[in-house]
């Protein structure tokens, strides 16, 4: 498994081979030059005696190093460790990336994690070499670099979009981290292309570790897109989303072997949050080679991995919305769930200025709690469960977000009426980007397992899947893709005295 390298010799071997798989997972600081690099930096490999490895660029900043101008380590994908791990460090890193420190400060971050600010700082400094303020500052520096080289935004707008309190703080941080002024860093920007977005839109490249099954991601999203909120084609996905500072719209599109993000935000300070959520939605910080190597060791999956290298597990743009979508999709088909969610959004979603076909937002939890019973169809108990969950999310009684502890989140969801193991685990997979979730009761998973010669009964499948830990979410994604084309068998009316028909089996049932 290639995801985690912890020993000096392993990491030094990685930088000697300039292995791109480890970009973003650690940085190499060189005492003789005072700079730090990503593992794949093309510069001459430094002597072992001059090398110190750090888990984050923030730790290298704190130790007095600046970023390499040649490889720009801040432009690397994020580490998959923060999704693979569920401890306080990983949860803190996910929340810092989601902008918690900028919005709520270190006290707000520590409250979310259940620690005092002092103890949390000690924990992060001991493991990562930097506390939450330094980690947040490094995240702001990364965002600033991304905007300076990827957009034509004025420097002052870049400063506040990246979360800096002042232009002076922005200038000082950029010079300290990158050894260049903002204008010098901007000079590295590529020449504008003919298909650049209109003025006011933001266009950025999204780095990731290859390979990437982009076609599979776009197909997944197209099948579930809620008209008015989302729009998807075979090469793009766009939607509106409500962020802490206001409304945002974004589109991710394939551009050869790259992904590009176009976005408009009402509040510039929401841009780093949007980029983080888009990356999680497309699972762009994954280590696909580690995943594929682990799955391909099993004969039942080897041909699937060869056919679909770099499969991803879609995340969630909004955690609260994800729970509602999962609950609506329980026990019905993808198409039926999409129809129900479209009706819900048409009736309760807020209308906004049209943005390339998107003219509304997914309903707020308060709106669903208050008026969901007027729109939702189905058993009364199910409708009460949905509106009750929305009310709990709106009031704060139920907390749901990327910084949750996985076991605690699952327990909190299972304690609510109308939420069973499938829904709780599916939400954990999508909201926390947990790479090790199985859904043994999922009809499409069982159909895909049967097609590949894997035990398809829930117990047998769960036991077989244990050998795939910690990558069982990616196993689930492969099984969804391997499920046969939807087939519906319905119960026929029988004559009096005739034997009962088999129960209705609906193989169109799949995760919403």
N, C-alpha and C positions, 0 to 999 in steps of 0.2 A: 504494500500500500504506500503510495507516494505522498499522501497528503501531509503528514507530519514528520519533519526532520528536526530532531532535538539535539543530536550530538554534534560536536564541532567537526569531526571527520566527515560525517554525512553532509553537512552544510558546505564544507570546503570542497568536497567532491562535486557538489551541485554547481558551485560558482566556477570551478575549473572547466566543467562541461558546458557552462553557460545555459543551463537548463531553464527554459522559459516556464516550465510547470510551477516553479517555486517563486516566480515574481509575485510580490504582494504577501508572501507568507513569512518572509524575514528580509532584513536588509543587512548589507555587509559594510561595516565602517572600517576605514583604513587610516590608521594612526599617522602614517607618513605623509598623507595628503590632506587629512582633515575632512574628507568627504565620505558619504555613504552612497551605496549603489544597490540596484536590484540584482538578483543572482545572475541574470542573463546579460549584464553589462558587457559590451564588446571590448572594453579596455583590458589592458594586460592584467592577468590575475596577480593580485598582490601576494607578497610572501606571507606565510602562515603567521609568522611572529608579529606582523603588523595588523592582523585582522581581529576584529571583534564583531560578533553577530548579535543583532537586536531583533526582538520579535516585532517591533513597530518602528516606524520612522520617528514617532514622537520620542521614543527612548534615545534614538540617535541625536535628535535635536537637543534633548536635555543634556546629553553628554558632550555637546559642543561641536557636533559635525554638521555640515551643510549637504544639501542634495547634489548629486552628480548632475552636471549640465548636459552630459552626453546621453545618459540613459533615463533621466527624469524618473526616479523611483516612485514619485507620487502619481505617475500616470499608470501604474500597474493595477490589475484587478485586486479586489480585496481578498483577504485570507478566508478560505473555506472553514478554517478552524472555528470561527465564531458561530457557524451554524452546526457544525459537527459536535461541538461541546455545548453542554447545558449549564455550566457552572456560573458563578457570579461574574467572573471575568468576561466570559462570552456574552452574557446578558448585558453587561455594562457596555461592551463594544457595540452591540446592536443598537442600544438606546442612544449612545453618543452619535452614531451614524444617522440616527433618525432625528437628531437635533434637540434631544432632551436637555442638554447642558445649556444651549443657547436660549431655550424657552424658560427653563425652570431652575437653571444653575445647578451646581453640584449638590446642594441640599435636596433639590427635586429629584435628581438622579438617585441619590442614596435612599430617599424614601421609597422610590419605586422598587429598589432592590432589597429593602429591609435592613439596611445598615446605617450606622452613623456616617456622616461625611468624612470624619477623620479615619475611621476604620476602613472605609472603602478606598480612600486614598492610599492607606498603607498596603492594602491587598493588591491594588493595581500596580503600585510602584514596585512591590516585591516581585511580582511576576513579569511585568512588562517593562519596567524601568521608567515608567512615567505615570503620573496621577491623572485623574479625570480632566483637569483643566488643560494639562499639556496634551492629552490625547485629543481633546476637542479642538485645541489650537492647531494641531497637525491636520485635523479634518478640514478646518477652515482654510489652511494653506493649500491643501489638495484641491478644494473647490475653487479657490482663487486662481490657481494655475490653470485649471480646466477652463475657466471662463476667459482668462486672458488669452490663451492660445486657441480657444474654440469659438469665440464670439467677438463681435466688434463693440460690445458694451463699453461705455465710458468707464474709466478706472474707478471713479467714485461709486458708480452703480455696482461694479464688481465687488468693491469693498463691502458694501452693505448686503449684497446678495450672498456673499460668502459668510456673513455673520459677524464681521468685525464691527466694533463699536465706533470706530473713527477711521478716516482715511490715513491718518498718521500711523495708527496701530497696524493697518493693512500694509502700508509701505515698509514699516520696520520689520514686520514678520516676513514679508516676501524677500527682503534683502537678507535677512538672517538665515532663512531656510534654504533659499535657492542661490544665494550669492549673486543675485541680479536684481536690478530695480524692476518694478512692474512693466515699464516701457521696454526694457531689454528682454524681459520674458515674453512680452507680446510680439516682439520682432521675430520670434520663432514661429509665429502663426503661419499656417499654410495660406496660399493665395485663395481668395473666394472663388467658388465654383458657380457655373451658370445656373444650377438648380438650387442655389441657396434659398432658404425660406424668406418670406416677406419681412420687411423692417418690423422690429418689435418682437419677432420670434427668436428663440434661442436654438441653435443647432450644435450638437456635440457628438463626438464619437464615444461609444461605450466599449471600453476595453473588456476582454474576457479571455479565458483560457480555452483554446480549441481542443478538440473539435466541438462544434455546436450544431445541434439539430434544430436550426431555426425554422425550417419548414414544419416540423412537428409542433413547435410552440405556436406558430401562427395558426395552424389548423385547429389546435386545441381551443385557442381563444375565439376563432371564428365560429366554432360550433356553439359557443356559450355567450357570444356577444349580445348584450341587451341593447336593442336599437334606441338611438337617441343619446345614450350614455357611451356606448362602445361601438366601434366600427373596425372590422378586420378584413383583410384580404390574404392571399397566399404569401404576401411579402411584407405586410405591415399590420400594425395594431394601434388604434388610437382610442382615447377615452378622456372623459372629464373626471376630476376627482376633487374632493373637498380637503384642503390642507389647513394647518393651524392658522395661517394668515389670510386665507381666502380660497378662491376657486383657481384650479389649474387645469390646463389641457395639455396632453402630450401625444406624440405619435412616435413609435419605434418602427423603423423600416430597415429592410435588408439593403445593403449597399455593397454588392460583391461579397467578399468574405468579412465584411464589417457590419456592425449595427450602428445606426445613427439615431439620435434622439432629437426631435424637434419639440419645443415646449413654449407655452405662454403661461405666465403666472400673474395673478393679481398683486401678489406681494413678493418682491424680489427675495426676501429672506427665506421664502419657501423653496427656492430652487435646490439647495442641497438636500432637503428632505425629499423632494420629488425625485431627484436622481437616485437617492438611496432606495426609494420604494420601487422605482422602475428596475433597478438592478436586482432587487429581491423578487419582483414579479417574474423576471426572465431568468432567475437563478444564475446570474452571470459571475458570481464568485465561486462557483463550484469547481472541483478538480475532476474534469471528465475522464482524464487518463487513469486516475486512481480508481474511479468508479468502474470504468470499462474493463480494466485489468481484473478487478475483483469479480465482476459478474461473468466475464468470459471464461473463468476457470471452471465453470459448471457447464457440462455438455448441453444441457437443456436450453441454455441462454447464449451459447457461443455464436450461433448463426444470427441471432437477433442483434447482438452487440455489433457484429460485423456489418449488418444491414443498416443499423441506426446508431452510429457512433456519436457520442456527445449528447445523449438524451438528457433533457432537463426536467425538473419538477416545478411547474408553475407556482409562484408565490401569490401574494395578495397585495393589491394596491391600498386596501383599507381593511383593517382587521374586523371592525364591526360589521361592515357590509359582507365580509366573507362568512361570518356566522349565519347571517340571515339567508344568504344564498345556499349555504349547506343545508339549513333547516328546510327551506322551500324545496330543495332537491331530494329530500329523503323519500325513498320508495317510489319515485316517479322517474320518467325518462329525462334525458338531457333536453330534448325538445319541449317536453311539457314544463320542465322547470324554467326554461327560457321564456315560454309563453306567460307563465305566472309572474315572473320577474318583470317582464315587459309591461304587463297590465299594472302591476304594483307601481312601477316607475312612471308610467303614463298618468296615473291618478294622483300620486303623492310626491313625485319628484319635482324639485324646484326648476323652473324654466330659466335659462340663461341665454345670453347672446350666442347665436350659432357659431360654432368653431369647427369648420370643415365637416359639417354633418352632425356634430354633437351639439344638442341644444337643451340638455337637461342634466341634472345631477341625480345620482341614486338617492332615494328618500333618506332623510335623517331618521335616526332611531326614535326621536320624539314623534315624528309624523307617523311612523309605523305603529308605535305604541298607542297613539291616539285614534288613528283611523284605519289601521290595518284590517280590523274586523269587517270594514265596509268593502274591502277589495279582495282579500284572500278567500280562496275557496277550499273546501275540504272539511274533514271532521272538526267539530267545534273544539275538541281538546287540542288538536294540532294548531288551530288558529290562536287559541289562548296561549299555547307554548311560544309561538312566534312573537305575539305582541308582548308577552311577559318578558321574553329575552330582550326585546328591543327596549322596553321600559327600564330593565335593569342596566343595560348599557348606557342609556341616556342619563340615568340618575347617578351613575358611578357605582351602583351596588355590585355590578359585575364589571371587572376590569379585564381587558383583552388587548394584547399588543405584542410586538416583537421581543420585548424584554421579559416576558413571562417565564417563570420556571415551568417546564413542560409537564411535570407530574402534577403540580398545583393547578395549572390551567385545565388539565384533563379532569381532575377531581371537581373543580368548580363547575365545569360544564355538565358533567354527569349528575351533579346534584340538582340540576334544573329539570323541571318536567319537560318531557318531549325530546330530550337529547340523550341519545344512546351512544354506545362505543364507536360506531361508525362515524357519526357526526363529530364527536370529540376528537377522534384520531385524525380525521380528514382536516379539521380546522388546525390541529397541531402541525400537520404536514405543510399546510399552505401559509399559515400566519407566522410560525416559528421557523419555517424552512428546515424542519427537522428531517435529516436525511435517512432516518431509520424507522419509518412507520410502515406497518402492514395493515391491510384492510381485508382480512380473510372472509368477511361476509359480503364483500362487494361483488355483485353479479358479474360485472365486466372483468374484474380480477380473476374470478373463478373460471370464466370462459377463456380468458387468455392463458391461464395456467393449464387448463385441459388441452388447449391447442398445442402447447409446448411439451406435453408429457409430464407436467408437474402435478402432484396431488391437488385435486380441485376442491375436496371437502374442506371446510374451515379448519378443522383440527389438523388434518394431514398437511394442509398448506402451511399453517402457522409453524408446525414443527420443521417442515422442509426449509422454510424461509429463514430459520434461525442461522443457517450457515452463511447467509448473505449480510449479516450485521457487519458494519454499521451503515449499509447502503440499501436498506430494504425499501425506502421510498422510490429509489431508482428502479428497483425490481418491479414495484407497483406500476411505475410509468411504462416500463416495457410490456407488462401484461395488459395494460389498457390498450397499448398500440397493437398487441398481438391478438386481441379479442376478435372473433369472427364478425363479419358484417352483421348489423342488427337483424335479428329474426324475432318475430312476435308470434307466439302461439296463444290462442285464446280459448277459454272454456266453451265448449259447445253445449247447446240445450240438449238434454237427454230425454228419452222417452221414459214414462213411468216404469220402474222396475229395472231399468238398464243400469249397469255399473257406473259409478261416479267417474267423471272425467278427472284427468290429472289437474292439479292446480295450474292457474295461469302462470306462465313463465315468460318474463319480459327481458330479453337480452339487450334491449336498448338502454337499460338502466346502467348508468355510469356516473362517476363523480361529477357534480355540477360545477 
